[in-house]
Amino acid sequence: MLITADLDRHPPGSPRNDALQAFCRANGIDPSEVSANAPLDVDEAASTLTVTAFVLDDQGRKQIVEGRPADGYIKERRTVPLRSHPSEHSLS
């Protein structure tokens, strides 16, 4: 199950944004580290959640690809155990 974030259309404080942030937190993911418009991939069979997250340096800052504009952040796919189902956050 893919959950589309579409945070450009759902700004902070909107019900959808609040639900997405609560879902991430409930699954042990800091929402500020998740790429805003990448889908969240819920694998119900494996009971996992995979997100596209920013790679942080030792000081907690987003790492940037040298020579690229500010949107050239280094990202990685992270998979964590699914602790809280999307339906518990009105996301399914």
FIVEX-136557 format. One record per residue (C-alpha): residue number from 1; residue in three letters; x, y, z. Coordinates in steps of 0.05 Angstrom, whole numbers. Example, Ala and Ser with C-alpha at 12.3 -4.5 7.8 and 13.67 -1.06 7.14 Angstrom:
BEGIN
<zagu><seq>1</seq><type>ALA</type><X>246</X><Y>-90</Y><Z>156</Z></zagu>
<zagu><seq>2</seq><type>SER</type><X>273</X><Y>-21</Y><Z>143</Z></zagu>
//
This chain:
BEGIN
<zagu><seq>1</seq><type>MET</type><X>0</X><Y>0</Y><Z>0</Z></zagu>
<zagu><seq>2</seq><type>LEU</type><X>30</X><Y>67</Y><Z>-21</Z></zagu>
<zagu><seq>3</seq><type>ILE</type><X>10</X><Y>128</Y><Z>18</Z></zagu>
<zagu><seq>4</seq><type>THR</type><X>21</X><Y>193</Y><Z>-20</Z></zagu>
<zagu><seq>5</seq><type>ALA</type><X>44</X><Y>250</Y><Z>23</Z></zagu>
<zagu><seq>6</seq><type>ASP</type><X>28</X><Y>308</Y><Z>-24</Z></zagu>
<zagu><seq>7</seq><type>LEU</type><X>52</X><Y>356</Y><Z>28</Z></zagu>
<zagu><seq>8</seq><type>ASP</type><X>52</X><Y>412</Y><Z>-23</Z></zagu>
<zagu><seq>9</seq><type>ARG</type><X>-24</X><Y>407</Y><Z>-22</Z></zagu>
<zagu><seq>10</seq><type>HIS</type><X>-28</X><Y>391</Y><Z>52</Z></zagu>
<zagu><seq>11</seq><type>PRO</type><X>11</X><Y>444</Y><Z>91</Z></zagu>
<zagu><seq>12</seq><type>PRO</type><X>31</X><Y>440</Y><Z>164</Z></zagu>
<zagu><seq>13</seq><type>GLY</type><X>-30</X><Y>443</Y><Z>209</Z></zagu>
<zagu><seq>14</seq><type>SER</type><X>-76</X><Y>411</Y><Z>158</Z></zagu>
<zagu><seq>15</seq><type>PRO</type><X>-111</X><Y>346</Y><Z>180</Z></zagu>
<zagu><seq>16</seq><type>ARG</type><X>-75</X><Y>305</Y><Z>127</Z></zagu>
<zagu><seq>17</seq><type>ASN</type><X>-7</X><Y>332</Y><Z>147</Z></zagu>
<zagu><seq>18</seq><type>ASP</type><X>-21</X><Y>321</Y><Z>221</Z></zagu>
<zagu><seq>19</seq><type>ALA</type><X>-43</X><Y>249</Y><Z>206</Z></zagu>
<zagu><seq>20</seq><type>LEU</type><X>20</X><Y>235</Y><Z>165</Z></zagu>
<zagu><seq>21</seq><type>GLN</type><X>65</X><Y>263</Y><Z>220</Z></zagu>
<zagu><seq>22</seq><type>ALA</type><X>29</X><Y>223</Y><Z>274</Z></zagu>
<zagu><seq>23</seq><type>PHE</type><X>35</X><Y>160</Y><Z>231</Z></zagu>
<zagu><seq>24</seq><type>CYS</type><X>110</X><Y>170</Y><Z>222</Z></zagu>
<zagu><seq>25</seq><type>ARG</type><X>121</X><Y>183</Y><Z>296</Z></zagu>
<zagu><seq>26</seq><type>ALA</type><X>79</X><Y>122</Y><Z>316</Z></zagu>
<zagu><seq>27</seq><type>ASN</type><X>126</X><Y>81</Y><Z>273</Z></zagu>
<zagu><seq>28</seq><type>GLY</type><X>190</X><Y>110</Y><Z>302</Z></zagu>
<zagu><seq>29</seq><type>ILE</type><X>205</X><Y>158</Y><Z>245</Z></zagu>
<zagu><seq>30</seq><type>ASP</type><X>220</X><Y>231</Y><Z>255</Z></zagu>
<zagu><seq>31</seq><type>PRO</type><X>174</X><Y>265</Y><Z>204</Z></zagu>
<zagu><seq>32</seq><type>SER</type><X>223</X><Y>322</Y><Z>194</Z></zagu>
<zagu><seq>33</seq><type>GLU</type><X>271</X><Y>271</Y><Z>163</Z></zagu>
<zagu><seq>34</seq><type>VAL</type><X>221</X><Y>245</Y><Z>112</Z></zagu>
<zagu><seq>35</seq><type>SER</type><X>222</X><Y>273</Y><Z>41</Z></zagu>
<zagu><seq>36</seq><type>ALA</type><X>157</X><Y>313</Y><Z>34</Z></zagu>
<zagu><seq>37</seq><type>ASN</type><X>130</X><Y>285</Y><Z>-31</Z></zagu>
<zagu><seq>38</seq><type>ALA</type><X>158</X><Y>215</Y><Z>-33</Z></zagu>
<zagu><seq>39</seq><type>PRO</type><X>107</X><Y>160</Y><Z>-20</Z></zagu>
<zagu><seq>40</seq><type>LEU</type><X>107</X><Y>120</Y><Z>44</Z></zagu>
<zagu><seq>41</seq><type>ASP</type><X>106</X><Y>46</Y><Z>27</Z></zagu>
<zagu><seq>42</seq><type>VAL</type><X>69</X><Y>0</Y><Z>75</Z></zagu>
<zagu><seq>43</seq><type>ASP</type><X>82</X><Y>-74</Y><Z>64</Z></zagu>
<zagu><seq>44</seq><type>GLU</type><X>27</X><Y>-107</Y><Z>104</Z></zagu>
<zagu><seq>45</seq><type>ALA</type><X>51</X><Y>-178</Y><Z>89</Z></zagu>
<zagu><seq>46</seq><type>ALA</type><X>121</X><Y>-162</Y><Z>117</Z></zagu>
<zagu><seq>47</seq><type>SER</type><X>92</X><Y>-114</Y><Z>169</Z></zagu>
<zagu><seq>48</seq><type>THR</type><X>142</X><Y>-59</Y><Z>149</Z></zagu>
<zagu><seq>49</seq><type>LEU</type><X>141</X><Y>15</Y><Z>130</Z></zagu>
<zagu><seq>50</seq><type>THR</type><X>191</X><Y>43</Y><Z>80</Z></zagu>
<zagu><seq>51</seq><type>VAL</type><X>202</X><Y>117</Y><Z>72</Z></zagu>
<zagu><seq>52</seq><type>THR</type><X>250</X><Y>162</Y><Z>34</Z></zagu>
<zagu><seq>53</seq><type>ALA</type><X>290</X><Y>200</Y><Z>87</Z></zagu>
<zagu><seq>54</seq><type>PHE</type><X>344</X><Y>252</Y><Z>86</Z></zagu>
<zagu><seq>55</seq><type>VAL</type><X>414</X><Y>230</Y><Z>105</Z></zagu>
<zagu><seq>56</seq><type>LEU</type><X>438</X><Y>272</Y><Z>164</Z></zagu>
<zagu><seq>57</seq><type>ASP</type><X>509</X><Y>290</Y><Z>183</Z></zagu>
<zagu><seq>58</seq><type>ASP</type><X>538</X><Y>283</Y><Z>254</Z></zagu>
<zagu><seq>59</seq><type>GLN</type><X>505</X><Y>349</Y><Z>274</Z></zagu>
<zagu><seq>60</seq><type>GLY</type><X>436</X><Y>328</Y><Z>250</Z></zagu>
<zagu><seq>61</seq><type>ARG</type><X>437</X><Y>371</Y><Z>187</Z></zagu>
<zagu><seq>62</seq><type>LYS</type><X>413</X><Y>346</Y><Z>119</Z></zagu>
<zagu><seq>63</seq><type>GLN</type><X>471</X><Y>327</Y><Z>75</Z></zagu>
<zagu><seq>64</seq><type>ILE</type><X>475</X><Y>361</Y><Z>7</Z></zagu>
<zagu><seq>65</seq><type>VAL</type><X>505</X><Y>333</Y><Z>-56</Z></zagu>
<zagu><seq>66</seq><type>GLU</type><X>564</X><Y>379</Y><Z>-71</Z></zagu>
<zagu><seq>67</seq><type>GLY</type><X>554</X><Y>425</Y><Z>-131</Z></zagu>
<zagu><seq>68</seq><type>ARG</type><X>478</X><Y>418</Y><Z>-130</Z></zagu>
<zagu><seq>69</seq><type>PRO</type><X>426</X><Y>469</Y><Z>-110</Z></zagu>
<zagu><seq>70</seq><type>ALA</type><X>394</X><Y>467</Y><Z>-41</Z></zagu>
<zagu><seq>71</seq><type>ASP</type><X>344</X><Y>415</Y><Z>-63</Z></zagu>
<zagu><seq>72</seq><type>GLY</type><X>401</X><Y>366</Y><Z>-78</Z></zagu>
<zagu><seq>73</seq><type>TYR</type><X>396</X><Y>332</Y><Z>-10</Z></zagu>
<zagu><seq>74</seq><type>ILE</type><X>423</X><Y>261</Y><Z>-3</Z></zagu>
<zagu><seq>75</seq><type>LYS</type><X>366</X><Y>213</Y><Z>10</Z></zagu>
<zagu><seq>76</seq><type>GLU</type><X>360</X><Y>140</Y><Z>28</Z></zagu>
<zagu><seq>77</seq><type>ARG</type><X>304</X><Y>89</Y><Z>34</Z></zagu>
<zagu><seq>78</seq><type>ARG</type><X>291</X><Y>68</Y><Z>107</Z></zagu>
<zagu><seq>79</seq><type>THR</type><X>251</X><Y>8</Y><Z>127</Z></zagu>
<zagu><seq>80</seq><type>VAL</type><X>224</X><Y>0</Y><Z>197</Z></zagu>
<zagu><seq>81</seq><type>PRO</type><X>175</X><Y>-49</Y><Z>230</Z></zagu>
<zagu><seq>82</seq><type>LEU</type><X>103</X><Y>-28</Y><Z>222</Z></zagu>
<zagu><seq>83</seq><type>ARG</type><X>80</X><Y>-12</Y><Z>293</Z></zagu>
<zagu><seq>84</seq><type>SER</type><X>18</X><Y>29</Y><Z>276</Z></zagu>
<zagu><seq>85</seq><type>HIS</type><X>-26</X><Y>16</Y><Z>216</Z></zagu>
<zagu><seq>86</seq><type>PRO</type><X>-46</X><Y>74</Y><Z>170</Z></zagu>
<zagu><seq>87</seq><type>SER</type><X>-119</X><Y>62</Y><Z>186</Z></zagu>
<zagu><seq>88</seq><type>GLU</type><X>-105</X><Y>82</Y><Z>258</Z></zagu>
<zagu><seq>89</seq><type>HIS</type><X>-88</X><Y>151</Y><Z>230</Z></zagu>
<zagu><seq>90</seq><type>SER</type><X>-144</X><Y>156</Y><Z>177</Z></zagu>
<zagu><seq>91</seq><type>LEU</type><X>-94</X><Y>144</Y><Z>121</Z></zagu>
<zagu><seq>92</seq><type>SER</type><X>-120</X><Y>81</Y><Z>87</Z></zagu>
//
